Amino acid sequence: MVSTKFLKKLKDDYNIEFNNEKLLEEAFTHSSYSNEHPNDGIRDYEKLEFLGDAVLELAISNYVYLHYPKLNEGELTRLRSNIVRTEGFSEFAIECGFQDEIHLGNGEEKAGARHRKTLLEDVFEAFNGALFLDQGMPAVEHFLHLTVYPLIDKGEFDDSRDYKTDLQEVLQQDGPVNIEYTVISESQLPSHFVVELKINGKVESKGEGHNKKAAEQQAAKVALQKLEK
C-alpha cells in the first residue's frame, strides 16, 4: 500500500488525490515484487510506464510549442529531447518522494534497486501514466507545471549553446589553461547542485542547477559574461 504520509504529500504539495489508488500503487510496483506476491492482484508498472512515456512527450511538446514560438522545428525538437531524456526524470522522482514508495522484491531491494536511476525514471513515467488514466491530461499538466516546467523556463534544458566548450576555447587561445569545476553543495530534496569554477586555481564563478551538468553550464556562462564585459 502507498503510505499515508505520501498521499498527504501529494495532496499538500501538488493538490493531487487519486480516485483509484490501485493505479497509484501499480505505478510503484516493480515486477520483482509482483512476481513474489502474485496473490496481491497488483500488476507491475511496465504498462503504465509505456503510457506515461507517451503522455510526457505529448505534454512537454505542447508546452514548448506554445511557450517558445520563436524556436523553429529543429530547435523545438532538440529542446524536447533534452527534457524527456529519462536520466532527468530520476531527479524529479526523488524530489517528489517516489523513491520510498516503490515496492520491490527482496532480491532487488538487497541489490539497491531503490536508488537505481533507471528504475526511478521508469517510476516517474509510470506515475504520470497512472495520473493520466485517473484524471486526464489536465492533471498531468498541473503536476508538470509544479515540477518540470519551471526548470524549462529557467533554461536548464537549453543546450543551444555549450558554455563550457565556448569558455574553454576563449581561455585557451593563448595556451593551456587549467579549468576546474567542483561541486561545493548538493541536495536531493529537491535536487540542487552548486558548482564552483576555478581558472588556474582562482575562483572565477559559481553556478546552480538541478543537476551537476546544468550547474557547470551556469558557472561557465557567468564566467563568459565576465570575460565579454
Backbone hydrogen bonds, N-H to C=O, Kabsch-Sander energy under -0.5 kcal/mol:
donor,donor_aa,acceptor,acceptor_aa,energy
7,L,3,S,-2.0
8,K,4,T,-2.2
9,K,5,K,-1.9
10,L,6,F,-2.6
11,K,7,L,-1.9
12,D,8,K,-3.2
13,D,9,K,-3.0
14,Y,9,K,-0.6
14,Y,10,L,-1.4
15,N,11,K,-1.1
16,I,10,L,-1.9
17,E,15,N,-0.5
21,E,19,N,-0.6
23,L,20,N,-1.2
24,L,20,N,-0.9
25,E,21,E,-2.4
26,E,22,K,-2.4
27,A,23,L,-1.9
28,F,24,L,-0.7
28,F,25,E,-0.8
29,T,26,E,-1.6
30,H,28,F,-0.7
30,H,103,H,-2.4
33,Y,30,H,-1.0
34,S,30,H,-2.0
35,N,31,S,-2.3
36,E,32,S,-1.1
37,H,33,Y,-1.6
40,D,37,H,-1.6
41,G,38,P,-0.8
43,R,41,G,-0.5
45,Y,29,T,-2.1
47,K,44,D,-0.5
49,E,45,Y,-2.7
50,F,46,E,-1.9
51,L,47,K,-2.0
52,G,48,L,-3.2
53,D,49,E,-2.3
54,A,50,F,-1.2
55,V,51,L,-2.4
56,L,52,G,-2.8
57,E,53,D,-1.8
58,L,54,A,-2.3
59,A,55,V,-2.7
60,I,56,L,-2.6
61,S,57,E,-2.2
62,N,58,L,-2.5
63,Y,59,A,-2.1
64,V,60,I,-2.5
65,Y,61,S,-2.1
66,L,62,N,-2.0
67,H,63,Y,-2.4
68,Y,64,V,-1.6
71,L,68,Y,-1.5
76,L,72,N,-2.6
77,T,73,E,-2.3
78,R,74,G,-2.2
79,L,75,E,-2.3
80,R,76,L,-2.7
81,S,77,T,-2.3
82,N,78,R,-2.1
83,I,79,L,-1.8
84,V,80,R,-2.7
85,R,81,S,-0.9
88,G,85,R,-1.8
89,F,86,T,-0.7
90,S,86,T,-0.8
91,E,88,G,-0.7
92,F,88,G,-1.2
93,A,89,F,-2.3
94,I,90,S,-1.9
95,E,91,E,-2.3
96,C,92,F,-2.2
97,G,94,I,-1.4
98,F,93,A,-2.5
99,Q,93,A,-0.5
101,E,98,F,-1.6
102,I,98,F,-0.6
102,I,99,Q,-0.8
103,H,28,F,-3.5
104,L,102,I,-0.6
109,E,105,G,-2.5
110,K,106,N,-2.4
111,A,107,G,-1.5
112,G,109,E,-1.4
113,A,108,E,-2.5
115,H,112,G,-1.6
116,R,113,A,-1.8
120,L,116,R,-2.1
121,E,117,K,-2.5
122,D,118,T,-1.9
123,V,119,L,-2.2
124,F,120,L,-2.1
125,E,121,E,-2.0
126,A,122,D,-2.6
127,F,123,V,-2.8
128,N,124,F,-1.8
129,G,125,E,-2.0
130,A,126,A,-2.6
131,L,127,F,-2.7
132,F,128,N,-2.1
133,L,129,G,-2.0
134,D,130,A,-2.2
135,Q,131,L,-2.7
136,G,131,L,-0.6
136,G,132,F,-2.0
139,A,136,G,-0.7
140,V,136,G,-1.2
141,E,137,M,-2.9
142,H,138,P,-2.3
143,F,139,A,-2.2
144,L,140,V,-2.6
145,H,141,E,-2.1
146,L,142,H,-0.8
146,L,143,F,-0.7
147,T,143,F,-0.7
149,Y,144,L,-2.7
151,L,148,V,-0.9
152,I,148,V,-1.4
153,D,149,Y,-2.3
154,K,150,P,-1.1
155,G,152,I,-1.5
156,E,151,L,-2.0
158,D,155,G,-1.1
159,D,157,F,-0.9
163,Y,161,R,-1.2
166,D,162,D,-2.3
167,L,163,Y,-2.6
168,Q,164,K,-2.2
169,E,165,T,-2.3
170,V,166,D,-2.1
171,L,167,L,-2.7
172,Q,168,Q,-2.0
173,Q,170,V,-1.0
174,D,171,L,-0.5
175,G,172,Q,-0.8
179,I,177,V,-0.8
180,E,178,N,-0.5
180,E,198,K,-2.8
182,T,196,E,-2.5
184,I,182,T,-0.6
184,I,194,V,-2.6
185,S,194,V,-1.4
187,S,192,H,-2.1
189,L,190,P,-0.6
192,H,187,S,-2.3
193,F,209,G,-3.2
194,V,185,S,-2.5
195,V,207,G,-3.0
196,E,182,T,-3.2
197,L,205,S,-3.0
198,K,180,E,-3.0
198,K,196,E,-0.5
199,I,202,K,-2.7
200,N,178,N,-3.4
200,N,198,K,-0.5
202,K,199,I,-1.5
204,E,197,L,-3.4
205,S,197,L,-1.3
207,G,195,V,-2.4
209,G,193,F,-1.9
215,A,211,N,-2.1
216,E,212,K,-2.4
217,Q,213,K,-2.3
218,Q,214,A,-2.0
219,A,215,A,-2.2
220,A,216,E,-2.4
221,K,217,Q,-2.3
222,V,218,Q,-2.2
223,A,219,A,-2.1
224,L,220,A,-2.4
225,Q,221,K,-2.3
226,K,222,V,-1.8
227,L,223,A,-2.0
228,E,224,L,-2.7
229,K,225,Q,-1.3
